[in-house]
Amino acid sequence: MTSTPSTLDVVAIGNAIVDVLVQSQDDFLSTHGLAKGTMALVDQEQAERLYGAMGPGVETSGGSAANTLAANASTTAISSGNGGKAISGWLRMLR
């Protein structure tokens, strides 16, 4: 189904952020230049490197646009995002 503006309940515009929660040892953080208890924005290359080196984690939506779409995905609302591949990926994952 292709949605048009008149059939959408919510449109989100923004950059999606994915929160990844993972338990690790302090040496993993220092090896990858990360500080304990903080967040870091990473690009695709850094994300692939971290995912390849870390254990299993939990991914959740982050950023207000992605959080709004994630909440709407659990309802009957029809949502669309305009924030590049990240939001599009979240929409596919949450449907």
VENRA-V501559 format. One record per pair of residues at least 24 apart in sequence whose C-alpha atoms are under 6 Angstrom apart, sorted by the first residue. I is the first residue (numbers start at 0). J is the second residue. If there is no record, write none. Layout:
I:J, I:J
//
This chain:
7:77, 7:78, 8:76, 8:77, 9:78, 10:78, 10:79, 10:80, 11:64, 11:80, 12:80, 12:81, 12:82, 13:64, 13:82, 14:82, 15:62, 15:65, 15:85, 15:86, 16:61, 16:62, 17:59, 17:60, 17:61, 18:58, 18:59, 18:60, 18:61, 19:57, 19:58, 20:56, 20:57, 21:56
//
